[in-house]
Amino acid sequence: MSKYHKMKRNTSQLLIPIEKETQSIESYDIYPAFPLKDGIIEAGYESLAKVISKEKVVILDGYIGVDWDEVSSTLKNLIESMGFKIKMVNVNNFLKDESEIQKMVLPFLRDSDSIFGYRTTLTLCDYFDQAKIDGIKISQDYDMTIIYGTGASQTKIKGHLVYFDLPKNELQYRMRSSSISNLGITIWNTPKHMYKQFYFVDWIILNSEKKRLLPKMDIIVDQQRPGNPTWTTGSAVRGSLSEMATHYFRVRPWFEPGVWGGQWMKERFKGLNPDVPNYAWSFEMIVPENGLLLENSNKLLEVSFDMLMFQERDNVLGKAAQRFQDEFPIRFDFLDTFDGGNLSVQCHPKPDYIKKEFGENFTQDETYYIMDATEDADVYLGFQDNINSQEFKQALEHSFKTKEVLDVEKYIQKLPAKKHDLFLIPHGTVHCSGINNMVLEISATPYIFTFKMYDWQRMDLDGEPRPMNIDHAFKNLNFDRKGSNVQETLVSKPYVESSGPGWRKIHLPTHPDHFYDIYRYEFDSEITINTNDHCHILMLVEGKSIELIPNDYPAQTFQYAETFAVPAAANQYRLKNKMEGTAKVIVSFVKDEAVK
């Protein structure tokens, strides 16, 4: 194996296989895939080299984190072995000086000690020396010219466009091993600082470029498996995205251990690496992080979730598209504290604060839906009636400096948590999940803006102190959410909105500050649901499996705890209970009043 096939990845998570196992899956599927439309998924560089060798000019562009050494060297060697004379042009040679790039990016990174920055207004062309790009010429002395690297399309030279994509989880695994660096930067930084620059700068710039290039991509390559990519035509991917946008989709979830993580997912989800201490999170449906798997003849190819939004946002979001544009508004993720620990005591920013300080378009309003819980499970939510804000802040700062344990319940209420409870956590609300909860977090999509105030005096998994954000928190905390007001306004009061023989539609009202709503459908046999021009995000929260029957499309089976979506353009769909007993399905969507 060559040195280019040894890309490091610092993670306990298994690399996705090229081929999906064909046996029937009767539990949570960690590799959900949508059938590729009108195309073939190929594996390996050999088949890719054979196809592109027919072209005079080839543009190899792609996302940050792609192993361009592997890509360029392997393809060059393969095509030269066919007898072709090739000129290789590395687009990195046309970048501005690294010190200039660092100076350009710095305003968006803000305080170096903070994990927060500000969404960049830079574009990819800002990174390149235009005079150098203008000097690129296609020489007739070569059979073929290959221009490669992230930003290769900035050369404006016409050629066969091959786009290399990389899932965000694998990008972060490479980041943690110092195998990659930020855009235009050769100096490796700490993972926390690199992620900050990815989130606030690199991803924004490269997502914009990916959207621009998506209609032009001739070939799309999934480069996450070192030495063995999978690829297909751009037209096949675009056709598959169109199919998803009018029927259904489920993103590929990914899982992470954490200092407070639990054992619920580890014990129930087949295919996860069992040799980890816990699983804290599953990213079930988060546009900035998740990918979409396409399948053909059991082969798997992953593209980013945002490709679907770039091409099909109107079909996906319906009437909500005008407000949210390319941003998928609702997030589903799991927080597992079974036999684990409490989450940090935290809150999230007000809408004006997140926009002013971080450049986000909407804030991180959350809910906790209790998928499962032991009899002693609790949720910390809202303040005690006698809360004194100054005293609370002084206690937090004292605890942080001295490492003394804080008497949390002196300040914050602890409420019993039962299966199917829904706790409401609008911005500014102090909260955290306690031990022995399996939480389905249904939230607005922003997901890193957690202002931690207290973390039970523990270190992270690397043995480092977890950063606190006490000052940010106290600029956003709502101290009116206290006493009896908490039970009255922050615990959802479900009621039956409509019913019929063998079914009930239960409304779980969210807070007025939440732009999304939540319902639970309970049915013994089958139920029909209209999208009303909204994207529905669903999960079976009780029962073993259900069948989704979209209009004019084959039925799709979903298992307990799997997240899936029915786009607004589907108009209507049926859910069929495949097992005995009552199926209970959570459905969330944007409120009508939120898009007016």
C-alpha positions as CSV (number, residue, x, y, z in Angstrom):
1,M,0.0,0.0,0.0
2,S,1.4,3.4,-1.0
3,K,1.9,6.2,1.5
4,Y,-1.1,8.0,-0.1
5,H,-3.4,5.2,1.2
6,K,-2.5,5.7,4.8
7,M,-4.7,8.7,5.5
8,K,-4.9,9.0,9.3
9,R,-8.3,9.2,11.0
10,N,-8.4,9.8,14.8
11,T,-11.7,8.1,15.8
12,S,-13.1,4.9,17.3
13,Q,-15.8,4.8,14.6
14,L,-15.6,2.3,11.8
15,L,-15.0,3.3,8.2
16,I,-18.1,2.9,6.1
17,P,-17.9,-0.2,3.8
18,I,-17.9,0.1,0.0
19,E,-20.7,-2.5,-0.2
20,K,-23.7,-2.7,2.2
21,E,-24.5,-6.0,3.6
22,T,-27.5,-7.6,1.9
23,Q,-29.1,-9.3,4.8
24,S,-32.4,-7.9,6.0
25,I,-32.1,-5.3,8.7
26,E,-34.6,-5.5,11.5
27,S,-33.1,-2.9,13.7
28,Y,-31.8,0.6,13.4
29,D,-29.8,1.0,10.1
30,I,-26.6,3.0,10.5
31,Y,-26.1,3.1,6.7
32,P,-29.5,4.1,5.2
33,A,-29.3,4.5,1.5
34,F,-31.5,5.8,-1.3
35,P,-31.4,4.0,-4.7
36,L,-29.3,5.7,-7.3
37,K,-31.4,6.9,-10.2
38,D,-30.2,6.0,-13.8
39,G,-26.6,5.4,-13.0
40,I,-23.9,3.1,-11.8
41,I,-21.7,3.4,-8.7
42,E,-18.1,2.5,-9.5
43,A,-15.3,1.8,-7.0
44,G,-11.6,2.5,-7.3
45,Y,-9.3,4.9,-9.1
46,E,-8.7,2.5,-12.0
47,S,-12.3,2.9,-13.4
48,L,-12.2,6.7,-12.8
49,A,-8.8,7.0,-14.6
50,K,-10.2,5.1,-17.6
51,V,-13.1,7.5,-18.0
52,I,-11.3,10.8,-17.6
53,S,-8.4,9.7,-19.8
54,K,-10.7,10.3,-22.7
55,E,-10.7,14.1,-21.9
56,K,-8.2,16.8,-23.0
57,V,-8.7,18.9,-19.9
58,V,-9.9,17.6,-16.5
59,I,-10.7,19.7,-13.5
60,L,-10.4,17.8,-10.2
61,D,-12.1,20.1,-7.6
62,G,-13.5,19.2,-4.2
63,Y,-14.1,19.9,-0.5
64,I,-11.6,20.7,2.2
65,G,-10.1,17.6,3.7
66,V,-9.8,15.6,0.5
67,D,-6.5,13.8,0.2
68,W,-5.2,15.5,-2.9
69,D,-1.8,13.8,-2.7
70,E,-3.5,10.5,-3.0
71,V,-5.9,11.7,-5.7
72,S,-3.4,13.4,-8.0
73,S,-0.6,10.8,-7.7
74,T,-2.8,7.8,-8.1
75,L,-4.6,9.2,-11.2
76,K,-1.4,10.5,-12.7
77,N,0.3,7.1,-12.4
78,L,-2.7,5.2,-13.8
79,I,-3.2,7.5,-16.8
80,E,0.5,7.7,-17.6
81,S,0.6,3.9,-17.6
82,M,-1.9,4.0,-20.4
83,G,0.7,5.9,-22.5
84,F,-0.6,9.5,-22.1
85,K,1.6,12.5,-21.5
86,I,0.0,14.5,-18.7
87,K,0.6,18.0,-17.3
88,M,-0.5,18.2,-13.6
89,V,-1.4,21.7,-12.3
90,N,-1.8,22.1,-8.5
91,V,-4.2,24.9,-7.8
92,N,-2.5,25.4,-4.4
93,N,0.3,27.1,-6.3
94,F,-2.1,30.0,-7.1
95,L,-3.2,30.7,-3.6
96,K,-2.3,34.0,-1.9
97,D,0.5,34.0,0.6
98,E,-0.4,32.1,3.7
99,S,0.2,35.1,6.0
100,E,-2.2,37.1,3.8
101,I,-4.9,34.4,4.1
102,Q,-4.4,34.2,7.9
103,K,-4.8,38.0,8.1
104,M,-7.9,37.9,5.9
105,V,-9.6,35.2,8.0
106,L,-8.7,36.5,11.4
107,P,-11.7,38.9,11.8
108,F,-14.1,36.0,11.6
109,L,-12.3,33.9,14.2
110,R,-12.6,36.6,16.9
111,D,-11.1,35.8,20.3
112,S,-8.6,32.9,20.0
113,D,-9.6,31.6,23.4
114,S,-13.2,31.3,22.4
115,I,-14.8,28.4,20.4
116,F,-17.1,31.0,18.7
117,G,-16.4,33.1,15.7
118,Y,-18.5,34.9,13.1
119,R,-19.9,33.6,9.8
120,T,-17.6,34.8,7.1
121,T,-18.4,37.1,4.2
122,L,-15.4,35.9,2.2
123,T,-15.7,34.0,-1.1
124,L,-13.3,31.4,-2.6
125,C,-11.9,33.8,-5.1
126,D,-10.6,35.9,-2.2
127,Y,-8.1,33.1,-1.5
128,F,-6.4,33.2,-4.9
129,D,-3.9,35.4,-6.6
130,Q,-5.8,36.5,-9.7
131,A,-2.6,37.3,-11.7
132,K,-1.3,33.8,-11.2
133,I,-4.6,32.3,-12.2
134,D,-4.7,34.4,-15.4
135,G,-1.3,33.1,-16.3
136,I,-2.4,29.5,-16.6
137,K,-2.2,28.2,-20.1
138,I,-3.2,24.8,-21.6
139,S,-0.2,23.5,-23.5
140,Q,-0.6,21.5,-26.7
141,D,2.6,19.6,-25.9
142,Y,0.6,17.3,-23.6
143,D,-2.1,14.8,-24.3
144,M,-4.0,15.9,-21.2
145,T,-4.0,18.6,-18.6
146,I,-5.3,17.9,-15.1
147,I,-5.9,20.9,-12.8
148,Y,-6.5,19.7,-9.2
149,G,-7.1,20.8,-5.7
150,T,-9.8,22.5,-3.7
151,G,-10.8,25.6,-5.7
152,A,-9.6,24.2,-9.1
153,S,-12.6,25.6,-10.8
154,Q,-11.5,29.1,-9.9
155,T,-9.1,28.9,-12.8
156,K,-12.2,29.4,-15.1
157,I,-10.6,26.9,-17.5
158,K,-13.2,24.7,-19.2
159,G,-12.8,21.0,-18.7
160,H,-14.4,17.7,-17.5
161,L,-15.4,18.6,-13.9
162,V,-14.8,15.8,-11.4
163,Y,-15.8,16.8,-7.8
164,F,-14.4,15.0,-4.8
165,D,-16.7,15.2,-1.7
166,L,-15.9,14.2,1.9
167,P,-18.4,13.7,4.7
168,K,-18.1,16.0,7.6
169,N,-17.6,13.2,10.1
170,E,-14.6,11.9,8.2
171,L,-13.3,15.4,7.7
172,Q,-13.3,15.8,11.5
173,Y,-11.6,12.5,12.0
174,R,-8.8,13.6,9.7
175,M,-8.7,16.9,11.4
176,R,-8.2,15.3,14.8
177,S,-5.2,13.3,13.5
178,S,-3.5,16.5,12.0
179,S,-3.8,14.9,8.6
180,I,-5.4,18.0,7.1
181,S,-5.5,21.7,7.7
182,N,-7.7,24.6,7.0
183,L,-8.3,26.2,3.6
184,G,-5.1,27.9,2.4
185,I,-3.3,27.0,5.6
186,T,-0.4,24.5,5.9
187,I,0.2,24.9,9.7
188,W,-1.8,22.5,11.7
189,N,-3.7,23.9,14.6
190,T,-5.5,22.2,17.5
191,P,-8.7,20.4,16.6
192,K,-10.9,22.9,18.4
193,H,-9.3,25.8,16.6
194,M,-9.5,24.0,13.2
195,Y,-13.1,23.1,13.7
196,K,-13.9,26.7,14.6
197,Q,-12.3,27.9,11.3
198,F,-14.1,25.1,9.4
199,Y,-17.5,26.1,10.8
200,F,-17.3,29.9,10.5
201,V,-15.1,30.2,7.4
202,D,-14.1,27.2,5.3
203,W,-17.5,25.4,5.2
204,I,-19.4,28.6,4.3
205,I,-17.0,29.4,1.5
206,L,-16.8,25.9,0.1
207,N,-20.6,25.3,0.4
208,S,-21.2,28.3,-1.7
209,E,-18.7,27.0,-4.3
210,K,-20.3,23.5,-4.1
211,K,-23.7,25.0,-4.8
212,R,-22.3,26.9,-7.8
213,L,-20.6,23.8,-9.2
214,L,-23.4,21.2,-8.5
215,P,-25.2,21.6,-11.9
216,K,-21.9,21.4,-13.8
217,M,-20.4,18.4,-12.1
218,D,-19.7,15.6,-14.6
219,I,-18.5,13.1,-12.0
220,I,-19.0,13.1,-8.3
221,V,-16.5,11.1,-6.1
222,D,-16.8,10.0,-2.5
223,Q,-13.2,10.1,-1.2
224,Q,-13.7,9.0,2.4
225,R,-12.2,5.5,2.0
226,P,-8.4,5.9,1.6
227,G,-7.3,4.3,-1.6
228,N,-10.7,3.2,-2.8
229,P,-13.2,6.0,-3.7
230,T,-16.6,5.4,-5.1
231,W,-18.0,7.6,-7.9
232,T,-20.8,8.1,-10.3
233,T,-22.0,10.7,-12.8
234,G,-23.2,14.1,-11.7
235,S,-26.4,13.5,-13.6
236,A,-27.2,10.3,-11.7
237,V,-26.7,12.2,-8.4
238,R,-28.8,15.1,-9.5
239,G,-31.6,12.8,-10.6
240,S,-31.5,11.0,-7.3
241,L,-31.7,14.2,-5.4
242,S,-34.8,15.1,-7.4
243,E,-36.4,11.8,-6.5
244,M,-35.7,12.3,-2.8
245,A,-37.1,15.8,-2.9
246,T,-40.6,14.6,-3.9
247,H,-40.7,11.3,-1.9
248,Y,-38.6,10.8,1.2
249,F,-35.0,10.8,2.5
250,R,-33.0,9.7,5.5
251,V,-29.6,11.0,6.1
252,R,-26.7,8.9,7.3
253,P,-26.4,9.3,11.1
254,W,-23.1,9.5,12.8
255,F,-22.2,8.8,16.4
256,E,-19.8,10.3,19.0
257,P,-18.7,9.4,22.5
258,G,-18.7,12.1,25.1
259,V,-17.8,12.7,28.7
260,W,-21.4,12.3,29.8
261,G,-22.3,9.7,27.2
262,G,-24.4,6.6,27.9
263,Q,-25.1,3.0,26.9
264,W,-28.6,3.1,25.3
265,M,-27.5,3.4,21.7
266,K,-24.4,1.2,22.2
267,E,-26.7,-1.7,23.3
268,R,-29.4,-1.3,20.7
269,F,-27.8,-0.1,17.4
270,K,-26.1,-2.8,15.5
271,G,-23.0,-2.1,13.5
272,L,-21.5,0.5,15.9
273,N,-18.0,-0.1,17.2
274,P,-18.6,-1.7,20.6
275,D,-15.0,-0.9,21.8
276,V,-15.8,2.6,23.0
277,P,-16.7,3.8,26.5
278,N,-20.1,5.2,25.5
279,Y,-22.1,7.0,22.8
280,A,-23.2,10.5,23.8
281,W,-24.6,11.8,20.5
282,S,-26.1,10.6,17.3
283,F,-26.4,13.3,14.6
284,E,-29.7,12.1,13.1
285,M,-30.5,15.0,10.8
286,I,-28.3,18.1,10.8
287,V,-27.7,19.7,7.4
288,P,-24.3,21.1,8.2
289,E,-22.9,17.8,9.4
290,N,-24.8,14.8,7.8
291,G,-24.5,13.1,4.4
292,L,-26.9,11.3,2.1
293,L,-26.0,7.7,1.0
294,L,-26.8,6.5,-2.5
295,E,-26.8,2.8,-3.3
296,N,-26.4,0.8,-6.5
297,S,-25.7,-2.9,-6.7
298,N,-25.0,-2.7,-2.9
299,K,-22.2,-0.1,-3.5
300,L,-22.5,3.1,-1.4
301,L,-21.6,6.6,-2.3
302,E,-22.1,9.5,0.1
303,V,-22.8,13.2,-0.8
304,S,-23.4,16.0,1.6
305,F,-27.0,16.7,2.8
306,D,-26.7,20.3,1.7
307,M,-26.5,19.2,-2.0
308,L,-30.2,18.3,-1.6
309,M,-30.9,21.7,-0.3
310,F,-28.9,23.5,-3.0
311,Q,-30.8,21.8,-5.7
312,E,-34.2,21.1,-4.3
313,R,-34.9,23.5,-1.4
314,D,-38.4,24.5,-2.7
315,N,-39.5,20.9,-3.1
316,V,-38.1,20.0,0.3
317,L,-39.2,22.9,2.4
318,G,-42.3,24.1,0.5
319,K,-43.7,27.3,2.0
320,A,-40.8,27.5,4.5
321,A,-38.2,27.8,1.7
322,Q,-38.6,31.5,1.3
323,R,-37.6,32.1,5.0
324,F,-34.9,29.5,5.4
325,Q,-33.4,29.3,1.9
326,D,-30.7,26.6,1.8
327,E,-30.8,26.1,5.6
328,F,-32.8,23.0,6.6
329,P,-34.5,24.5,9.7
330,I,-35.1,21.5,12.0
331,R,-32.5,19.3,13.7
332,F,-33.0,15.8,15.2
333,D,-30.3,14.3,17.4
334,F,-29.9,11.9,20.3
335,L,-28.5,12.7,23.7
336,D,-27.8,9.4,25.6
337,T,-27.1,9.6,29.3
338,F,-28.2,6.0,30.2
339,D,-25.6,4.9,32.9
340,G,-23.8,8.1,31.9
341,G,-23.7,11.6,33.4
342,N,-25.5,14.9,33.4
343,L,-25.1,17.3,30.5
344,S,-23.5,20.6,31.3
345,V,-25.7,23.4,32.8
346,Q,-26.3,25.6,29.7
347,C,-28.4,28.0,27.8
348,H,-28.7,29.2,24.2
349,P,-28.5,32.7,22.6
350,K,-31.4,35.1,21.9
351,P,-32.2,35.6,18.2
352,D,-30.7,39.1,18.1
353,Y,-27.6,38.0,20.0
354,I,-26.8,35.0,17.7
355,K,-27.2,37.2,14.7
356,K,-25.1,40.1,16.0
357,E,-22.4,38.1,17.7
358,F,-22.1,35.1,15.4
359,G,-23.8,36.0,12.1
360,E,-26.4,33.2,12.3
361,N,-29.9,33.7,10.8
362,F,-31.8,32.1,13.6
363,T,-31.1,30.7,17.0
364,Q,-30.8,27.4,18.8
365,D,-34.3,26.9,20.3
366,E,-34.6,23.3,21.6
367,T,-36.9,20.7,23.0
368,Y,-36.2,17.4,24.8
369,Y,-38.5,14.6,23.8
370,I,-37.9,11.7,26.2
371,M,-37.5,8.5,24.1
372,D,-36.7,6.4,27.2
373,A,-35.9,6.9,30.8
374,T,-35.4,5.1,34.1
375,E,-37.7,5.7,37.0
376,D,-35.2,8.0,38.6
377,A,-34.5,10.1,35.5
378,D,-34.7,13.9,35.7
379,V,-34.2,17.0,33.6
380,Y,-32.8,20.3,35.0
381,L,-35.0,23.1,33.7
382,G,-35.7,26.7,34.7
383,F,-34.7,28.5,37.9
384,Q,-35.9,28.2,41.5
385,D,-38.5,30.8,42.4
386,N,-36.0,32.6,44.7
387,I,-33.2,32.9,42.1
388,N,-30.8,35.8,42.5
389,S,-29.0,36.4,39.3
390,Q,-25.9,38.0,40.8
391,E,-25.6,35.4,43.5
392,F,-25.9,32.6,40.8
393,K,-23.2,34.2,38.7
394,Q,-20.8,34.6,41.6
395,A,-21.4,30.9,42.6
396,L,-20.6,29.8,39.0
397,E,-17.4,31.9,38.9
398,H,-16.3,30.7,42.3
399,S,-16.9,27.1,41.3
400,F,-15.0,27.5,38.1
401,K,-12.0,29.1,39.8
402,T,-11.8,26.8,42.8
403,K,-13.2,23.6,41.3
404,E,-15.6,23.3,44.1
405,V,-18.8,21.4,43.4
406,L,-21.8,23.6,42.9
407,D,-25.1,23.0,44.6
408,V,-27.0,23.1,41.3
409,E,-30.5,22.5,42.8
410,K,-30.2,25.5,45.0
411,Y,-30.6,27.6,41.8
412,I,-32.1,25.3,39.1
413,Q,-35.2,23.1,39.2
414,K,-35.0,19.4,38.7
415,L,-38.1,17.8,37.1
416,P,-38.9,14.1,36.8
417,A,-38.6,12.8,33.2
418,K,-40.9,10.1,31.9
419,K,-41.0,8.4,28.5
420,H,-42.8,10.6,25.9
421,D,-42.5,13.8,28.0
422,L,-41.6,16.9,26.0
423,F,-39.6,19.7,27.7
424,L,-39.5,23.1,26.0
425,I,-36.2,24.9,25.9
426,P,-36.5,28.3,24.1
427,H,-33.5,30.6,24.0
428,G,-32.3,31.9,27.3
429,T,-33.6,28.9,29.3
430,V,-31.2,27.3,31.8
431,H,-31.3,23.5,31.3
432,C,-29.6,20.2,31.0
433,S,-30.5,16.5,30.8
434,G,-29.9,14.4,33.8
435,I,-28.6,10.9,34.0
436,N,-30.6,7.9,32.6
437,N,-32.4,9.7,29.8
438,M,-32.5,8.9,26.1
439,V,-33.3,12.3,24.7
440,L,-34.5,13.0,21.2
441,E,-33.5,16.6,20.8
442,I,-35.9,18.3,18.4
443,S,-34.4,21.7,17.7
444,A,-33.7,24.5,15.4
445,T,-30.7,23.6,13.3
446,P,-27.9,25.8,14.8
447,Y,-26.1,23.4,17.1
448,I,-22.8,24.7,18.5
449,F,-24.1,27.7,20.4
450,T,-24.3,26.1,23.8
451,F,-23.2,28.5,26.6
452,K,-22.0,26.2,29.3
453,M,-22.0,27.5,32.8
454,Y,-21.2,24.5,34.9
455,D,-20.0,21.0,34.0
456,W,-19.9,19.1,37.3
457,Q,-16.1,19.6,37.6
458,R,-15.1,17.0,35.0
459,M,-12.6,16.9,32.2
460,D,-13.4,16.1,28.5
461,L,-12.4,12.8,27.0
462,D,-8.9,14.2,26.2
463,G,-8.4,15.1,29.9
464,E,-8.7,18.8,29.2
465,P,-11.1,21.2,31.0
466,R,-14.3,21.8,29.1
467,P,-14.6,25.6,28.2
468,M,-17.2,27.6,30.0
469,N,-19.2,30.5,28.6
470,I,-20.5,32.2,31.7
471,D,-20.4,35.8,30.3
472,H,-22.2,34.8,27.1
473,A,-24.8,32.9,29.1
474,F,-25.6,35.9,31.4
475,K,-26.2,38.1,28.4
476,N,-28.9,35.7,27.4
477,L,-30.4,34.0,30.4
478,N,-34.1,34.6,31.1
479,F,-34.6,34.8,34.8
480,D,-38.4,35.0,34.5
481,R,-38.4,31.3,33.7
482,K,-38.6,30.3,37.3
483,G,-40.9,28.8,40.0
484,S,-44.3,27.6,38.9
485,N,-43.8,29.4,35.5
486,V,-41.5,26.5,34.5
487,Q,-44.2,23.8,34.8
488,E,-46.8,26.1,33.2
489,T,-44.8,27.2,30.1
490,L,-41.8,24.8,29.6
491,V,-43.5,21.4,29.9
492,S,-45.6,20.6,26.9
493,K,-49.3,19.8,27.7
494,P,-50.3,17.2,25.0
495,Y,-53.9,16.9,23.9
496,V,-55.8,14.9,21.3
497,E,-56.5,17.1,18.4
498,S,-58.4,14.5,16.3
499,S,-59.0,10.8,16.4
500,G,-60.8,8.0,14.6
501,P,-61.1,4.2,14.8
502,G,-57.6,2.9,15.7
503,W,-55.8,6.2,15.5
504,R,-55.2,9.5,17.4
505,K,-53.4,12.7,16.4
506,I,-51.9,14.3,19.5
507,H,-50.6,17.8,19.6
508,L,-47.5,18.4,21.8
509,P,-47.5,22.2,21.8
510,T,-44.2,23.9,21.6
511,H,-43.3,27.3,23.1
512,P,-44.4,30.5,21.2
513,D,-40.6,31.2,20.7
514,H,-40.3,27.9,18.8
515,F,-40.8,28.3,15.0
516,Y,-41.5,24.5,14.7
517,D,-44.4,22.4,16.0
518,I,-44.5,18.7,17.2
519,Y,-47.3,16.1,16.8
520,R,-47.5,12.5,17.7
521,Y,-49.6,10.1,15.6
522,E,-50.7,6.9,17.4
523,F,-52.2,4.2,15.2
524,D,-52.9,0.5,15.2
525,S,-53.0,-0.1,11.5
526,E,-52.6,2.8,9.1
527,I,-52.9,6.6,8.9
528,T,-52.8,9.1,6.1
529,I,-51.0,12.5,6.6
530,N,-50.9,15.6,4.5
531,T,-47.8,17.7,4.4
532,N,-49.7,21.0,3.9
533,D,-46.7,22.2,1.9
534,H,-44.2,21.6,4.8
535,C,-41.3,19.2,5.2
536,H,-42.2,16.6,7.8
537,I,-39.4,15.1,10.0
538,L,-40.5,11.9,11.6
539,M,-39.4,9.2,14.0
540,L,-41.0,6.0,15.3
541,V,-40.8,6.5,19.0
542,E,-42.8,3.4,20.1
543,G,-43.3,0.2,18.1
544,K,-40.9,-1.9,16.1
545,S,-41.3,-0.8,12.5
546,I,-43.5,1.1,10.1
547,E,-43.9,1.4,6.4
548,L,-43.9,4.8,4.7
549,I,-46.0,4.8,1.5
550,P,-45.3,8.0,-0.4
551,N,-47.6,8.7,-3.4
552,D,-46.5,6.9,-6.6
553,Y,-43.4,5.4,-5.0
554,P,-42.5,2.1,-3.5
555,A,-43.0,1.7,0.2
556,Q,-40.0,2.1,2.5
557,T,-39.7,0.5,5.9
558,F,-38.3,2.4,8.9
559,Q,-37.4,0.9,12.2
560,Y,-37.7,2.1,15.8
561,A,-35.7,5.3,16.5
562,E,-34.8,6.0,12.8
563,T,-35.2,9.6,11.6
564,F,-36.6,10.2,8.2
565,A,-38.2,13.1,6.3
566,V,-41.1,13.5,3.9
567,P,-40.6,16.6,1.7
568,A,-43.3,19.2,1.3
569,A,-43.6,18.3,-2.4
570,A,-44.8,14.8,-1.5
571,N,-48.1,16.4,-0.6
572,Q,-49.5,13.3,1.1
573,Y,-48.2,10.0,2.5
574,R,-49.4,6.9,4.5
575,L,-47.8,5.3,7.5
576,K,-48.5,1.6,8.1
577,N,-47.9,-0.2,11.3
578,K,-46.0,-3.5,10.5
579,M,-46.2,-5.0,14.0
580,E,-48.8,-5.8,16.6
581,G,-49.7,-3.1,19.1
582,T,-49.8,0.7,18.6
583,A,-47.2,2.6,16.6
584,K,-46.3,6.0,17.9
585,V,-44.6,8.4,15.4
586,I,-43.3,11.9,16.2
587,V,-43.7,14.5,13.4
588,S,-42.2,17.9,13.4
589,F,-42.5,20.8,10.9
590,V,-42.3,24.6,10.6
591,K,-45.3,26.4,12.0
592,D,-47.4,28.3,9.4
593,E,-47.1,31.5,11.3
594,A,-43.3,31.2,11.2
595,V,-43.2,31.6,7.4
596,K,-45.8,34.4,6.9
